[in-house]
Amino acid sequence: MQVIAAVAEFERGPLIERTQSGIIRAKAAGKQFGRPPTLTAPARAAAVERLVAGAGIAETARNISS
């Protein structure tokens, strides 16, 4: 059992290195990470305009999302 644990512990370092290099390569290729934006650019601009005009946050969220 100790041999398996030692091999797993050894493999952990190279696994992290491969993962990081893959992430770097994907970002260089222009891939987007994370959750996609909920609002489009025009909807986001409209929400900002409403907020600047003095509308409440909850009211703006209800009106923009529908």
N, C-alpha and C positions, 0 to 999 in steps of 0.2 A: 504494500500500500504506500509506503514511503517513496518508492521509486516513481509511482504514478504522480504523487504530489510534487515531487521534484521536477518531473518533466513538465507538468502543468505550470509550475511556477516559472520555469525557464521560458516556456512558450509565451507567457504573458507579455514580456517586454517586446518581442518582435511583433506580436499581434497589435499592440498599441501603436507601434511605429508604422505598420502597414495601414492601419485605420487612419492615422493622421496624414500619411502621404496621400491616401485616397481622397480625403476631405480637401486637402490643399489642391490636388489635381482637379477635383470637381469645381471648386471655387474659381480656379484659373480658367476653366471652361465656361464660366458664367452661370453655373447652376445656382438656383435659389434654395436656401435652407430655411426651415421653419414653416410656420403656419401661413397659408396664403392670405393676403389682405382681404378683409370683408368688403370694404368699400372700393369702388372704382375712383379714379382721380377726380372726375367731375362731382361725384357724390361727396367725396372728402372735402372738396372746395366749398360745396354748398353747406356742409355742416359747419365749417369754419366761419363762413359768412354769417350763419344764424347765431353762432356763439358770440361773435364779435358784436352783432346787433343787440345782444342782451338776452337771447333766449336761454332757457334753462337746459342743462345737460340732458336730463331725462326726456324732456319734451323734444329736443333735437334728435335724440337717439330714436324715439318712437316715430318721428316724422321722416327721417332719412331712411331708416331700414324698411319702411313699408312702401 
